[in-house]
Amino acid sequence: MKKSIITAAMAIAIASSGVAYAKATTGTIASIDKKGDSITLSDGKTFSLPEGIEAETLKVGEKVTVTYSTKAGKLAASSIQPAK
């Protein structure tokens, strides 16, 4: 019985650990680097854009919510949505 409880607890911890790394921030796009596929928000944070999000679809001055993670010391966006 104890072994199955420990196994279940470990499975839950591992499953929830992926969610802990995703963060979100809201800000205004200050600049867009179309060649580098990245955006910089007004707070100075620069996010690389993933496949499927084209820099051409975004506009300077647009308020957005960016969901991101840190990969190799850089901020990598996983999604960008208009902020409400």
Sine and cosine of phi, psi and omega as CSV:
sin_phi,cos_phi,sin_psi,cos_psi,sin_omega,cos_omega
0.00,0.00,-0.72,0.70,-0.01,-1.00
-0.89,0.46,-0.62,0.79,-0.03,-1.00
-0.90,0.44,-0.63,0.77,-0.01,-1.00
-0.95,0.31,-0.54,0.84,0.05,-1.00
-0.93,0.38,-0.69,0.72,0.02,-1.00
-0.90,0.44,-0.68,0.74,0.02,-1.00
-0.89,0.46,-0.68,0.73,0.01,-1.00
-0.91,0.42,-0.66,0.75,0.01,-1.00
-0.90,0.43,-0.64,0.77,0.03,-1.00
-0.91,0.41,-0.65,0.76,0.01,-1.00
-0.90,0.44,-0.65,0.76,0.02,-1.00
-0.92,0.40,-0.67,0.74,0.00,-1.00
-0.89,0.45,-0.67,0.74,0.01,-1.00
-0.92,0.39,-0.68,0.74,-0.01,-1.00
-0.90,0.43,-0.63,0.78,-0.04,-1.00
-0.99,0.13,-0.26,0.97,-0.04,-1.00
-0.93,0.37,-0.50,0.87,0.03,-1.00
-0.91,0.41,-0.57,0.82,0.00,-1.00
-0.95,0.32,-0.51,0.86,-0.06,-1.00
-0.91,0.41,-0.41,0.91,-0.05,-1.00
-1.00,0.09,-0.36,0.93,0.01,-1.00
-0.98,0.21,0.73,-0.68,0.03,-1.00
-0.80,-0.59,0.24,-0.97,0.05,-1.00
-0.66,-0.75,0.54,-0.84,0.07,-1.00
-0.60,-0.80,0.47,-0.88,0.04,-1.00
-0.88,-0.47,0.69,-0.73,0.01,-1.00
-0.20,-0.98,-0.02,-1.00,0.00,-1.00
-0.97,-0.25,0.72,-0.69,0.01,-1.00
-0.93,0.36,0.86,-0.51,0.00,-1.00
-1.00,-0.08,-0.57,0.82,0.04,-1.00
-0.43,-0.90,0.39,-0.92,-0.01,-1.00
-0.77,-0.64,0.79,-0.61,0.07,-1.00
-0.97,-0.26,0.99,-0.11,-0.07,-1.00
-0.93,0.38,-0.60,0.80,0.01,-1.00
-0.94,0.33,-0.62,0.79,-0.03,-1.00
-1.00,0.01,-0.01,1.00,-0.04,-1.00
0.75,0.66,0.85,0.52,0.04,-1.00
-0.53,-0.85,0.32,-0.95,0.09,-1.00
-0.78,-0.63,0.44,-0.90,0.10,-0.99
-0.84,-0.54,0.76,-0.65,0.04,-1.00
-1.00,0.05,0.22,-0.98,-0.04,-1.00
-0.89,0.45,-0.32,0.95,0.04,-1.00
-0.99,0.11,-0.02,1.00,0.04,-1.00
0.99,-0.10,-0.14,0.99,0.01,-1.00
-0.97,0.24,0.73,-0.68,0.01,-1.00
-0.93,-0.36,0.75,-0.66,-0.03,-1.00
-0.87,-0.50,0.75,-0.67,0.13,-0.99
-0.98,0.20,0.57,-0.82,-0.04,-1.00
-0.99,-0.10,0.66,-0.75,0.01,-1.00
-0.99,0.15,0.19,-0.98,0.14,-0.99
-0.85,0.53,0.66,-0.75,0.02,-1.00
0.98,-0.18,-0.30,0.95,0.10,-1.00
-0.91,-0.40,0.94,-0.33,-0.04,-1.00
-1.00,-0.02,0.71,-0.70,0.00,-1.00
-0.86,0.52,-0.52,0.86,-0.03,-1.00
-0.91,0.42,-0.34,0.94,-0.01,-1.00
-1.00,0.10,-0.16,0.99,-0.04,-1.00
-0.98,-0.22,0.37,-0.93,-0.04,-1.00
-0.74,-0.67,0.64,-0.77,0.11,-0.99
-0.88,0.48,0.70,-0.72,-0.03,-1.00
1.00,-0.08,-0.20,0.98,0.00,-1.00
-0.97,0.24,0.72,-0.70,0.04,-1.00
-1.00,0.01,0.82,-0.58,-0.10,-1.00
-0.72,-0.69,0.35,-0.94,0.18,-0.98
-0.93,-0.37,0.84,-0.54,-0.03,-1.00
-0.95,-0.33,0.82,-0.57,0.15,-0.99
-0.99,-0.13,0.76,-0.65,-0.15,-0.99
-0.50,-0.86,0.21,-0.98,0.15,-0.99
-0.68,-0.74,0.21,-0.98,0.02,-1.00
-0.98,-0.22,0.83,-0.56,0.02,-1.00
-0.78,-0.63,0.86,-0.52,-0.01,-1.00
0.81,0.59,0.62,0.79,0.05,-1.00
0.99,0.17,0.05,1.00,0.01,-1.00
-0.91,-0.41,0.47,-0.88,0.02,-1.00
-1.00,0.07,0.85,-0.53,-0.03,-1.00
-0.90,-0.43,0.90,-0.43,0.00,-1.00
-0.95,0.31,0.65,-0.76,0.12,-0.99
-0.96,-0.30,-0.43,0.91,0.11,-0.99
-0.41,-0.91,0.49,-0.87,0.06,-1.00
-0.72,-0.70,0.85,-0.53,-0.04,-1.00
-0.82,-0.58,0.52,-0.85,0.12,-0.99
-0.86,0.51,0.70,-0.71,0.01,-1.00
-0.98,0.22,0.54,-0.84,0.01,-1.00
-0.98,-0.19,0.00,0.00,0.00,0.00
